[in-house]
Amino acid sequence: DDSSSSEDLPLSALASRREVEDDEESDEAEFDDDADEEEVLEYNESEGEESGSSNFIEDDEDEDDDGDYASDSSEDAPLSSLKTKKATPTKKAKAKPPKKKATPKKKATSAKKKKTATKKTAKAKQSASSSASNYLCASGEMYPQCDKGRLIQSLLARWWYAYEWPDPKALPESTPKGYDALDGFPGVFICTQGSDVGKFLDKRDHTKSPSFKNFSKKNSAELKEMLLSAIEKQMKVLLEHEGGGTDTEKGLKVLEKWATKLNCAKADKEAVKVLKAKKLVLP
């Protein structure tokens, strides 16, 4: 009960109470002094009662004034109220959680698009290559697999040394009306008037044109003769322009030697077998 009542008292009251207790303790200590000192004290107190009392009152008032000036409002407050003030801590503002960074969806989607695009292009290339590899034709089978195919291929590389096409005698003597001759292509004309402007007119004989279709219809002996003639003329032009000892001359000599030793009858039979094996027919 004493502790609870003391908590409700102001600090200033507690201070004065503490001073009273201290005075009582000092009085008890002085009580044990000898009688001479008591007499001296009583005499001094009697002598200076009037002057001392007045000074004591003035000092007390000065102390009260100084105490009121220096005292804080918290000294007059009860201890219980101070405890309650300390007991209520200030609320801290809750820290806001950091914002989550947005995931880069666009980059992921673009990367996926790129992957799908690359996959599509790879598939397209594979399908194109597979379709090209699966495509069968007579020239593709005869060129690498039989001597007649090699004869045709070698002749197509230098046919203009073997014969002249188109034959100038088979071409029209004058340019057709409304057309102009196309330079570099004898027998070919381009329309410059009327509703067919820009269209070509071809007067060449394509039954004798240098093509796989026409050469494959010939036998190996005829192809051999045409090829040797073409090699001879090409060699002559080469020596006139570049002289002897070139790589082209060496290659022509190797080809000429091979064609000279070729068994034409055997080459024809071999070509038939190659076409039969793939179930192909000459165009």
Secondary structure as the mmCIF struct_conf table of DSSP 4:
data_model
#
loop_
_struct_conf.conf_type_id
_struct_conf.id
_struct_conf.beg_label_comp_id
_struct_conf.beg_label_asym_id
_struct_conf.beg_label_seq_id
_struct_conf.end_label_comp_id
_struct_conf.end_label_asym_id
_struct_conf.end_label_seq_id
HELX_RH_AL_P HELX_RH_AL_P1 ASP A 2 GLU A 7
TURN_TY1_P TURN_TY1_P1 ASP A 8 ASP A 8
BEND BEND1 LEU A 9 LEU A 9
HELX_RH_AL_P HELX_RH_AL_P2 LEU A 11 PHE A 31
TURN_TY1_P TURN_TY1_P2 ASP A 32 ASP A 32
BEND BEND2 ASP A 33 ASP A 33
HELX_RH_AL_P HELX_RH_AL_P3 ALA A 35 GLU A 47
TURN_TY1_P TURN_TY1_P3 GLY A 48 GLY A 48
HELX_RH_AL_P HELX_RH_AL_P4 GLU A 49 ALA A 70
TURN_TY1_P TURN_TY1_P4 SER A 73 ASP A 76
BEND BEND3 ALA A 77 ALA A 77
HELX_RH_AL_P HELX_RH_AL_P5 LEU A 79 ALA A 87
BEND BEND4 THR A 88 THR A 88
HELX_LH_PP_P HELX_LH_PP_P1 PRO A 89 THR A 103
HELX_RH_AL_P HELX_RH_AL_P6 LYS A 105 ASN A 134
HELX_RH_AL_P HELX_RH_AL_P7 ALA A 138 GLN A 145
HELX_RH_AL_P HELX_RH_AL_P8 ASP A 147 LEU A 156
TURN_TY1_P TURN_TY1_P5 ALA A 157 ALA A 157
BEND BEND5 ARG A 158 ARG A 158
HELX_RH_3T_P HELX_RH_3T_P1 TRP A 159 TYR A 161
TURN_TY1_P TURN_TY1_P6 ALA A 162 ALA A 162
BEND BEND6 TRP A 165 PRO A 166
HELX_RH_3T_P HELX_RH_3T_P2 PRO A 168 ALA A 170
BEND BEND7 LEU A 171 LEU A 171
BEND BEND8 GLU A 173 SER A 174
HELX_LH_PP_P HELX_LH_PP_P2 THR A 175 PRO A 176
TURN_TY1_P TURN_TY1_P7 LYS A 177 GLY A 178
STRN STRN1 TYR A 179 ALA A 181
HELX_LH_PP_P HELX_LH_PP_P3 LEU A 182 LEU A 182
TURN_TY1_P TURN_TY1_P8 ASP A 183 GLY A 184
BEND BEND9 PHE A 185 PHE A 185
TURN_TY1_P TURN_TY1_P9 PRO A 186 GLY A 187
STRN STRN2 VAL A 188 CYS A 191
BEND BEND10 GLN A 193 GLN A 193
HELX_RH_3T_P HELX_RH_3T_P3 GLY A 194 ASP A 196
TURN_TY1_P TURN_TY1_P10 VAL A 197 GLY A 198
STRN STRN3 PHE A 200 ASP A 202
BEND BEND11 ARG A 204 ARG A 204
HELX_RH_3T_P HELX_RH_3T_P4 HIS A 206 LYS A 208
BEND BEND12 SER A 209 SER A 211
HELX_RH_AL_P HELX_RH_AL_P9 PHE A 212 SER A 216
TURN_TY1_P TURN_TY1_P11 LYS A 217 LYS A 217
BEND BEND13 LYS A 218 LYS A 218
HELX_RH_AL_P HELX_RH_AL_P10 SER A 220 GLU A 242
BEND BEND14 GLY A 244 GLY A 245
HELX_RH_AL_P HELX_RH_AL_P11 ASP A 247 LYS A 261
HELX_RH_AL_P HELX_RH_AL_P12 CYS A 264 ALA A 277
TURN_TY1_P TURN_TY1_P12 LYS A 278 LYS A 279
#
